[in-house]
């Protein structure tokens, strides 16, 4: 079932076309909307929320038409904007409760929902501090909280990891995933970082210059390759196990490629698994991992991706 259905959506400004004949179906779950800065992601979200009109085409969000039911759409959607928009003198509790009340919740329900939502995003202990003193990560969590406080059916998250350090980014991605898995809320999350969407999304929509490049499940995009990923160790504690294995596999014409502590070996036939196992064992090495590698989304769309130390889940052998 689609949460969003878009047909021929176009948005033109005097000197630029932000969207050009975009047609795509967005399924339930967590959908990543990816594209470079200026690809049309934020424009699309504003059109879907009824905040800016489309030049042509149409779309429905949770069954409501963007042209005739924008108010109903905004009632059912939580929106986390990309840019900092928090009043610095207000506390998180005041701000989130105010928006809960604006959504129609009674005072007691709004107060309880505010506390529960701030606890969920990890801001409960800091909820009474003025937001002007918050770090970027804390501000992003409050923005997520205000998008969730009225218990929407779906949330739109526009670049939610902007400005975060690696730890803060990982924590935000975990929160986004839990929005769906724990509360059953569908998510449309935009990013220009493909690796984020790979670990968070069930489905990925890629746009460039306002046009659709690809729309596919993450599982299909990261399907197994014809390469095995191999990790070995020396039971005696030696530090050159990977190089020893590489040389031995090369002598068997298996064309291994080293990347950090991992070896990548092309599958040349049904006996490749057994040949690798026997070769490694003959060197007195232990086999830590032997599995099929998976594509990375960045590779599929032609972007450089760091391979060192990375391998997706596969069929262990």
Secondary structure, DSSP 8 states (H G I E B T S, - for coil): -EEEEEEEEEEE-SS-EEEEEEEEEEESSEEEEE--TTSSHHHHHHHHTTSS--SEEEEEETTEETTT-HHHHHHHEEEE-SS----TTSBHHHHHHHHHHHTT--HHHHHHHHHHHHHHTT-STTTTSBGGG--HHHHHHHHHHHHHTT--SEEEEESTTTT--HHHHHHHHHHHHHHHHHH--EEEEEES-HHHHHHH-SEEEEEETTEEEEEEEHHHHT-EEEEEEEEEEETT--S-HHHHHHHHHHHTT---EEETTEEEEE--STTHHHHHHHHHHHTTEEEEEEEEEE--HHHHTT-----TT--------
